[in-house]
Amino acid sequence: MSRNGRSLDDEIAEVESRLAHHRAQLRLVAADVRSRISITRAAPIAIATALAVGFAASRFVRKPARPGPAPRGSRSARLVGALAAALLPPLIRPVQHMLATWLAQRMHRSV
């Protein structure tokens, strides 16, 4: 008998049950973190993959260019293109973050 009146076998069984409970909690937390990481990394990877597939497909579908002078866009079109290239990435990041958060909440709610 031990100090608190319980046998050593009872204390060992209690410690083993607490360890099993902590392992189960750790598995749940690890699965949750794994799913969150995969969601946040999946969105940029999916966008980059879609862009790559789109560019590759456009190369095969596009008609060959005719030789001749390359058409130049108007000055305003080039300016709008430069502004879009500079401003769109910072504007898309918050939308991407909101989408990843929404997806994570939806996935967590369905479990």
Beta strands, then each sheet from edge to edge (+ up, - down):
end
